[in-house]
Each structure stands twice: as structure tokens, then as C-alpha cells.
Amino acid sequence: SIVLRLYTLGLHRVLRSAPSQCTKCSRGVPQRSQQTVWTLRLDEHTAKMAAQAAKRPMSMGINRVLDLLAPMPRLTAKVVHGFGRGSKQLGFPTANLDIDWADDVASLAPEPRAVRDFVDQNATGIYAAWAQVVDGDDKGVYKVAMSVGWNPHFGDLERKTVEAWLLHDFEADFYDKTLHVVVIGRVRDELKFDDVDDLKKAIKTDGKFCDTVLDWHVKWLDDPHFAANDKPPKFDLCGNRISD
């Protein structure tokens, strides 16, 4: 196996105090002031993938780190029409989740309540997730870069939106279909861009980042929140299940 140290991803943490020592494997590591060192023991295939992710430049200096949510929210929502900007103006087709903005949140049914609680209780920004159109022709479970917030570049929203960019080419749109989502973690803050080209570059990099880090969380493909589909699972050369 290969031991790889990263500052943003990891399986167990090394304590900050000097002399630093891992609580699980008792492996001593150099002290790094004001930083948490994450130590991974990986096979060669996974280590190579992690190294590529770590070296990937960040768009315009934007800091992207997958901050895992616990528990990971499971959302069910209908896909509704938004402003139509995702595909037409920006080139990234997104699915807008229906949010029930009832004043009495406690009166909501469990599924809309879960969506509302997620929006109300989590910070705005970009999230990495898995999603499935459960009643669509394509029932695959696909990676998602999901925006939660006010779309500050355009500045014309009265309420937050949840827009899921499924990183997959669908043959047809799925308006009015039901989307099941498992939100893995938050990637970055919501930012305002003065130039639409800068916004496009950031969204594209968000997608690449989510595409990479979600390879570490393929176990959620088997989550009961997702309906069974007819596609057989795929595995890499090391026997690990991979997404489509």
C-alpha cells in the first residue's frame, strides 16, 4: 500500500500537538502548526486518483474542500422550472428542486420537510451529492454538483433555490419528475461574480471537483434512498465499485 498525506481528505486524523502521533496507527508525523494533517493508507489506484485531485489547480483561487455532512441529508423533490439560466445562459443544465415555503414548517409532510430543513439549516454554497430521477426513463444514480443559495450574480431571487447539476448527459429533460438526492458534503461558499465568464469557469471547476471527490463515496450508490435500476454495477481494476 501507499501512504499519502493530504490536508483536505482523509480517513483518520493526526493530532496537532507535538510530537504529533496518529491515535490509530501510532505513526509519528512532523508537527504542522494550525493545520490538521490527514493520513491515508491507500492502494496504488486510489492513491493516484487522490494525488491528481490534490494537484488540480483551483479556479481563480477559490478554495474547495469537501466538508462531509453528518448525517447526510436524503432529499426527495419534484423538478420544477426555474429561470432557465442554467442551460441557456451558462451552458450547465440544472434541475431546480421544488421547495415548500409554508410558514408552518412543522406541518409539512416528511419529504418536503426534509428539503425545507436542508435549505433552512445549511449554509449556502456548492454541495457534492448523488441523485436519481426515480420516475424517469434513465434511473441511473449520478454525481451532482448542487448549488444552494441566492444566485448572487443575478441578484433577482426572493428565496433560496436548490439547483442540481447532474453530471450526466440525459437524452430528455425531466421536468415534473421526482429527484432523489443524497447530499454528501459542502464544497465551497456561495460567491458573487461580476463577470459571467468567471461564473462559468467556477461552475465548470465545481463540477470537476465534485466528479473527483465523489469517487471516494461510491458506497452511496447502494443507499436505500435510491430505487433499484437495471444497470449492472461497474468495478475498477482493484475491485472497487465505480459510478457511471
Buried (B, 14 or more C-beta within 10 A) or exposed (E): EBEBBBEBBBEEEBBEEEEBEBEEEEEEBEBBEEEEBBBBBBBEBBBEBBBEBBEEEEBEEBEBEBBEBEEBBBBBBBBEEBBEBBEEEBEBBBBBBBBBEEEEEEEBEEBBBBBBBBBEEBEBBBBBBBBBBBBBEBBBBBBBBBBBBBBEBEEEEEEBBBBBBBBBEBEEEBEEBBBBBBBBBBBBEBBEBEEEEBBBBBBBBBBBBBBBBBBBBBEBBEBEBBEEEEEEEEEBEEEBEEBE
